[in-house]
Amino acid sequence: MTPAFQALLREYRRPWKLVTLAIGIALLIFGAFYYDAPDWDVPISFIMAIFAYLTAPWSLRVIIERRWRHWPLMLFLTWFTVDGCYAIYWHFVNPLALALMRDVNFLASLCLYGMCGLLWLYEGSLSEFCTDLQGYGRRK
């Protein structure tokens, strides 16, 4: 296993990131029951949340660090997470819901994807984040 892959796995296993993922999934499941949207159910809540967890921070890092050679993959992964997996799922589950809601879902999912990228962008533990934040406050 390469050091870069090990570092990536370490980030995916951070307790604070896993807890925020679980909270997000719980909110999505609650929304699936609370709101009467034809395209919002429990399976798609899990599918889209897990894809966002795996790709959103990396996609945002590609943009921030201007890693130009990764842009095609970043654009594909962003599209797939925001719209592709949604379209595939609803194509088989309920094509009518897909036709009715796809255009509305895209913008909402893209905004959530960006927020997830910001939330999970930090590479480190929660205590390291607090230490870095305190250090940043002292420099000002």
MODELLER restraints for C-alpha pairs under 7 A, 6 or more apart:
rsr = mdl.restraints
at = mdl.atoms
rsr.add(forms.Gaussian(group=physical.xy_distance, feature=features.Distance(at['CA:11:A'], at['CA:123:A']), mean=6.45, stdev=0.5))
rsr.add(forms.Gaussian(group=physical.xy_distance, feature=features.Distance(at['CA:14:A'], at['CA:125:A']), mean=6.63, stdev=0.5))
rsr.add(forms.Gaussian(group=physical.xy_distance, feature=features.Distance(at['CA:16:A'], at['CA:126:A']), mean=6.48, stdev=0.5))
rsr.add(forms.Gaussian(group=physical.xy_distance, feature=features.Distance(at['CA:17:A'], at['CA:120:A']), mean=6.58, stdev=0.5))
rsr.add(forms.Gaussian(group=physical.xy_distance, feature=features.Distance(at['CA:25:A'], at['CA:45:A']), mean=6.51, stdev=0.5))
rsr.add(forms.Gaussian(group=physical.xy_distance, feature=features.Distance(at['CA:25:A'], at['CA:46:A']), mean=6.40, stdev=0.5))
rsr.add(forms.Gaussian(group=physical.xy_distance, feature=features.Distance(at['CA:25:A'], at['CA:49:A']), mean=6.49, stdev=0.5))
rsr.add(forms.Gaussian(group=physical.xy_distance, feature=features.Distance(at['CA:28:A'], at['CA:45:A']), mean=5.70, stdev=0.5))
rsr.add(forms.Gaussian(group=physical.xy_distance, feature=features.Distance(at['CA:29:A'], at['CA:42:A']), mean=5.50, stdev=0.5))
rsr.add(forms.Gaussian(group=physical.xy_distance, feature=features.Distance(at['CA:29:A'], at['CA:45:A']), mean=6.40, stdev=0.5))
rsr.add(forms.Gaussian(group=physical.xy_distance, feature=features.Distance(at['CA:32:A'], at['CA:40:A']), mean=5.19, stdev=0.5))
rsr.add(forms.Gaussian(group=physical.xy_distance, feature=features.Distance(at['CA:32:A'], at['CA:41:A']), mean=4.95, stdev=0.5))
rsr.add(forms.Gaussian(group=physical.xy_distance, feature=features.Distance(at['CA:32:A'], at['CA:42:A']), mean=6.32, stdev=0.5))
rsr.add(forms.Gaussian(group=physical.xy_distance, feature=features.Distance(at['CA:38:A'], at['CA:97:A']), mean=5.63, stdev=0.5))
rsr.add(forms.Gaussian(group=physical.xy_distance, feature=features.Distance(at['CA:39:A'], at['CA:97:A']), mean=5.48, stdev=0.5))
rsr.add(forms.Gaussian(group=physical.xy_distance, feature=features.Distance(at['CA:39:A'], at['CA:98:A']), mean=6.88, stdev=0.5))
rsr.add(forms.Gaussian(group=physical.xy_distance, feature=features.Distance(at['CA:39:A'], at['CA:101:A']), mean=6.65, stdev=0.5))
rsr.add(forms.Gaussian(group=physical.xy_distance, feature=features.Distance(at['CA:44:A'], at['CA:86:A']), mean=7.00, stdev=0.5))
rsr.add(forms.Gaussian(group=physical.xy_distance, feature=features.Distance(at['CA:48:A'], at['CA:81:A']), mean=6.16, stdev=0.5))
rsr.add(forms.Gaussian(group=physical.xy_distance, feature=features.Distance(at['CA:51:A'], at['CA:81:A']), mean=5.70, stdev=0.5))
rsr.add(forms.Gaussian(group=physical.xy_distance, feature=features.Distance(at['CA:52:A'], at['CA:81:A']), mean=6.22, stdev=0.5))
rsr.add(forms.Gaussian(group=physical.xy_distance, feature=features.Distance(at['CA:52:A'], at['CA:113:A']), mean=6.12, stdev=0.5))
rsr.add(forms.Gaussian(group=physical.xy_distance, feature=features.Distance(at['CA:52:A'], at['CA:116:A']), mean=6.92, stdev=0.5))
rsr.add(forms.Gaussian(group=physical.xy_distance, feature=features.Distance(at['CA:55:A'], at['CA:77:A']), mean=6.73, stdev=0.5))
rsr.add(forms.Gaussian(group=physical.xy_distance, feature=features.Distance(at['CA:56:A'], at['CA:113:A']), mean=6.08, stdev=0.5))
rsr.add(forms.Gaussian(group=physical.xy_distance, feature=features.Distance(at['CA:56:A'], at['CA:114:A']), mean=6.85, stdev=0.5))
rsr.add(forms.Gaussian(group=physical.xy_distance, feature=features.Distance(at['CA:56:A'], at['CA:116:A']), mean=6.23, stdev=0.5))
rsr.add(forms.Gaussian(group=physical.xy_distance, feature=features.Distance(at['CA:56:A'], at['CA:117:A']), mean=4.35, stdev=0.5))
rsr.add(forms.Gaussian(group=physical.xy_distance, feature=features.Distance(at['CA:57:A'], at['CA:117:A']), mean=4.10, stdev=0.5))
rsr.add(forms.Gaussian(group=physical.xy_distance, feature=features.Distance(at['CA:57:A'], at['CA:118:A']), mean=6.76, stdev=0.5))
rsr.add(forms.Gaussian(group=physical.xy_distance, feature=features.Distance(at['CA:57:A'], at['CA:120:A']), mean=5.63, stdev=0.5))
rsr.add(forms.Gaussian(group=physical.xy_distance, feature=features.Distance(at['CA:57:A'], at['CA:121:A']), mean=4.75, stdev=0.5))
rsr.add(forms.Gaussian(group=physical.xy_distance, feature=features.Distance(at['CA:59:A'], at['CA:74:A']), mean=5.24, stdev=0.5))
rsr.add(forms.Gaussian(group=physical.xy_distance, feature=features.Distance(at['CA:60:A'], at['CA:117:A']), mean=5.83, stdev=0.5))
rsr.add(forms.Gaussian(group=physical.xy_distance, feature=features.Distance(at['CA:62:A'], at['CA:70:A']), mean=6.69, stdev=0.5))
rsr.add(forms.Gaussian(group=physical.xy_distance, feature=features.Distance(at['CA:62:A'], at['CA:71:A']), mean=6.96, stdev=0.5))
rsr.add(forms.Gaussian(group=physical.xy_distance, feature=features.Distance(at['CA:82:A'], at['CA:106:A']), mean=6.31, stdev=0.5))
rsr.add(forms.Gaussian(group=physical.xy_distance, feature=features.Distance(at['CA:82:A'], at['CA:109:A']), mean=5.44, stdev=0.5))
rsr.add(forms.Gaussian(group=physical.xy_distance, feature=features.Distance(at['CA:82:A'], at['CA:110:A']), mean=5.71, stdev=0.5))
rsr.add(forms.Gaussian(group=physical.xy_distance, feature=features.Distance(at['CA:83:A'], at['CA:106:A']), mean=6.05, stdev=0.5))
rsr.add(forms.Gaussian(group=physical.xy_distance, feature=features.Distance(at['CA:87:A'], at['CA:98:A']), mean=6.56, stdev=0.5))
rsr.add(forms.Gaussian(group=physical.xy_distance, feature=features.Distance(at['CA:90:A'], at['CA:97:A']), mean=6.90, stdev=0.5))
rsr.add(forms.Gaussian(group=physical.xy_distance, feature=features.Distance(at['CA:90:A'], at['CA:98:A']), mean=5.49, stdev=0.5))
rsr.add(forms.Gaussian(group=physical.xy_distance, feature=features.Distance(at['CA:91:A'], at['CA:98:A']), mean=6.52, stdev=0.5))
